[in-house]
Amino acid sequence: MAAFGNQSTSDQDLYDNPFAAPAVEDIAVSHEGKMGTGLKIAFSLQLLILVGGVFAAYADVESILFSGPAYSIAGLISAAVALSQKRRTIVLMGLSAPTLAVGIFLLIFLNHWSPQQAQTPVPIICTGYFIGILITTMLMIHRSQTATAMESPAEASVY
Protein backbone atom coordinates (compact mmCIF):
# COMPACT_ATOMS: atom_id res chain seq x y z
CA MET A 1 0.00 0.00 0.00
CA ALA A 2 1.29 3.49 -0.79
CA ALA A 3 2.52 5.72 1.98
CA PHE A 4 0.21 8.48 3.20
CA GLY A 5 2.27 11.33 1.81
CA ASN A 6 3.12 9.56 -1.46
CA GLN A 7 1.07 10.89 -4.38
CA SER A 8 1.79 7.97 -6.70
CA THR A 9 -0.63 5.12 -6.22
CA SER A 10 -1.23 2.18 -8.43
CA ASP A 11 -4.63 1.21 -9.80
CA GLN A 12 -4.60 -1.83 -7.53
CA ASP A 13 -4.33 0.41 -4.45
CA LEU A 14 -7.45 2.32 -5.52
CA TYR A 15 -9.46 -0.88 -5.87
CA ASP A 16 -8.29 -2.21 -2.51
CA ASN A 17 -9.23 0.94 -0.60
CA PRO A 18 -12.77 0.54 0.82
CA PHE A 19 -12.93 4.27 1.59
CA ALA A 20 -12.10 5.45 -1.94
CA ALA A 21 -14.79 7.18 -3.97
CA PRO A 22 -16.45 4.76 -6.38
CA ALA A 23 -15.34 4.75 -9.98
CA VAL A 24 -17.88 5.98 -12.50
CA GLU A 25 -18.61 2.49 -13.76
CA ASP A 26 -19.31 1.32 -10.18
CA ILE A 27 -22.16 3.77 -9.62
CA ALA A 28 -25.57 2.26 -10.27
CA VAL A 29 -27.31 4.51 -12.77
CA SER A 30 -31.01 5.04 -12.13
CA HIS A 31 -32.11 3.72 -15.49
CA GLU A 32 -35.51 2.12 -15.48
CA GLY A 33 -35.36 0.64 -18.97
CA LYS A 34 -38.29 0.50 -21.34
CA MET A 35 -41.88 -0.04 -20.29
CA GLY A 36 -43.39 -3.47 -20.61
CA THR A 37 -46.46 -3.95 -22.80
CA GLY A 38 -48.80 -4.35 -19.82
CA LEU A 39 -47.62 -1.10 -18.29
CA LYS A 40 -47.96 0.73 -21.62
CA ILE A 41 -51.56 -0.46 -21.91
CA ALA A 42 -52.45 0.34 -18.29
CA PHE A 43 -50.83 3.78 -18.34
CA SER A 44 -52.35 4.63 -21.75
CA LEU A 45 -55.77 3.65 -20.43
CA GLN A 46 -55.23 5.87 -17.39
CA LEU A 47 -54.30 8.84 -19.61
CA LEU A 48 -57.19 8.19 -21.99
CA ILE A 49 -59.70 8.17 -19.12
CA LEU A 50 -58.14 11.36 -17.75
CA VAL A 51 -58.50 13.19 -21.07
CA GLY A 52 -62.08 12.00 -21.47
CA GLY A 53 -62.89 12.93 -17.89
CA VAL A 54 -61.52 16.46 -18.28
CA PHE A 55 -63.60 17.07 -21.42
CA ALA A 56 -66.65 15.51 -19.78
CA ALA A 57 -66.22 17.72 -16.69
CA TYR A 58 -66.38 20.83 -18.86
CA ALA A 59 -69.54 19.54 -20.54
CA ASP A 60 -71.24 18.43 -17.32
CA VAL A 61 -69.54 18.41 -13.93
CA GLU A 62 -71.76 15.55 -12.75
CA SER A 63 -69.90 13.27 -15.19
CA ILE A 64 -67.15 13.04 -12.55
CA LEU A 65 -69.42 10.59 -10.72
CA PHE A 66 -68.37 8.10 -13.40
CA SER A 67 -65.03 9.38 -14.63
CA GLY A 68 -63.62 9.82 -11.10
CA PRO A 69 -64.01 6.17 -10.06
CA ALA A 70 -62.97 4.96 -13.54
CA TYR A 71 -59.83 7.10 -13.41
CA SER A 72 -59.08 5.93 -9.87
CA ILE A 73 -59.32 2.27 -10.85
CA ALA A 74 -57.16 2.81 -13.94
CA GLY A 75 -54.62 4.66 -11.81
CA LEU A 76 -54.47 1.87 -9.24
CA ILE A 77 -53.98 -0.70 -12.00
CA SER A 78 -51.19 1.42 -13.51
CA ALA A 79 -49.58 1.78 -10.09
CA ALA A 80 -49.73 -1.97 -9.45
CA VAL A 81 -48.21 -2.86 -12.82
CA ALA A 82 -45.59 -0.10 -12.49
CA LEU A 83 -44.69 -1.32 -9.01
CA SER A 84 -43.97 -4.79 -10.38
CA GLN A 85 -41.67 -3.20 -12.98
CA LYS A 86 -40.09 -0.81 -10.43
CA ARG A 87 -41.21 2.33 -12.28
CA ARG A 88 -41.50 4.81 -9.38
CA THR A 89 -42.67 7.77 -11.45
CA ILE A 90 -45.60 5.85 -12.90
CA VAL A 91 -46.43 4.38 -9.49
CA LEU A 92 -46.76 7.92 -8.15
CA MET A 93 -48.81 9.06 -11.15
CA GLY A 94 -51.07 6.05 -10.74
CA LEU A 95 -51.57 6.71 -7.04
CA SER A 96 -52.30 10.36 -7.76
CA ALA A 97 -55.48 9.32 -9.61
CA PRO A 98 -57.49 8.21 -6.58
CA THR A 99 -55.95 11.08 -4.62
CA LEU A 100 -57.36 13.54 -7.16
CA ALA A 101 -60.79 11.88 -7.08
CA VAL A 102 -60.96 11.88 -3.29
CA GLY A 103 -59.68 15.45 -3.16
CA ILE A 104 -62.37 16.70 -5.52
CA PHE A 105 -65.02 14.72 -3.66
CA LEU A 106 -63.93 16.27 -0.34
CA LEU A 107 -63.80 19.74 -1.89
CA ILE A 108 -67.39 19.42 -3.10
CA PHE A 109 -68.63 17.69 0.05
CA LEU A 110 -67.00 19.97 2.61
CA ASN A 111 -67.99 23.15 0.77
CA HIS A 112 -71.55 21.85 0.22
CA TRP A 113 -71.32 22.74 -3.46
CA SER A 114 -74.22 22.15 -5.78
CA PRO A 115 -73.43 20.93 -9.31
CA GLN A 116 -73.78 24.54 -10.51
CA GLN A 117 -71.26 25.76 -7.92
CA ALA A 118 -68.79 22.99 -8.82
CA GLN A 119 -69.16 23.53 -12.58
CA THR A 120 -66.31 26.07 -12.77
CA PRO A 121 -63.68 25.03 -10.19
CA VAL A 122 -63.72 21.26 -10.77
CA PRO A 123 -62.88 21.35 -14.50
CA ILE A 124 -60.15 23.91 -13.79
CA ILE A 125 -58.62 21.66 -11.12
CA CYS A 126 -58.83 18.68 -13.49
CA THR A 127 -57.16 20.69 -16.25
CA GLY A 128 -54.33 21.76 -13.94
CA TYR A 129 -53.85 18.16 -12.86
CA PHE A 130 -53.89 17.01 -16.50
CA ILE A 131 -51.22 19.57 -17.42
CA GLY A 132 -49.07 18.32 -14.53
CA ILE A 133 -49.45 14.69 -15.61
CA LEU A 134 -48.74 15.66 -19.23
CA ILE A 135 -45.55 17.52 -18.31
CA THR A 136 -44.39 14.64 -16.10
CA THR A 137 -45.08 12.13 -18.87
CA MET A 138 -43.20 14.21 -21.43
CA LEU A 139 -40.21 14.57 -19.09
CA MET A 140 -40.26 10.83 -18.44
CA ILE A 141 -40.27 10.10 -22.19
CA HIS A 142 -37.48 12.63 -22.80
CA ARG A 143 -35.37 11.12 -20.00
CA SER A 144 -35.92 7.64 -21.40
CA GLN A 145 -34.93 8.71 -24.92
CA THR A 146 -31.87 10.55 -23.64
CA ALA A 147 -30.75 7.51 -21.64
CA THR A 148 -31.29 5.23 -24.65
CA ALA A 149 -29.36 7.57 -26.96
CA MET A 150 -26.40 7.62 -24.55
CA GLU A 151 -26.08 3.83 -24.50
CA SER A 152 -23.70 2.05 -26.80
CA PRO A 153 -25.32 0.05 -29.63
CA ALA A 154 -24.46 -3.22 -27.86
CA GLU A 155 -26.21 -2.11 -24.64
CA ALA A 156 -29.22 -0.69 -26.48
CA SER A 157 -30.12 -4.11 -27.85
CA VAL A 158 -30.48 -5.52 -24.32
CA TYR A 159 -33.69 -3.58 -23.74
Order of alpha helices (4+ residues) and beta strands (2+ residues): alpha-alpha-alpha-alpha-alpha-alpha-alpha
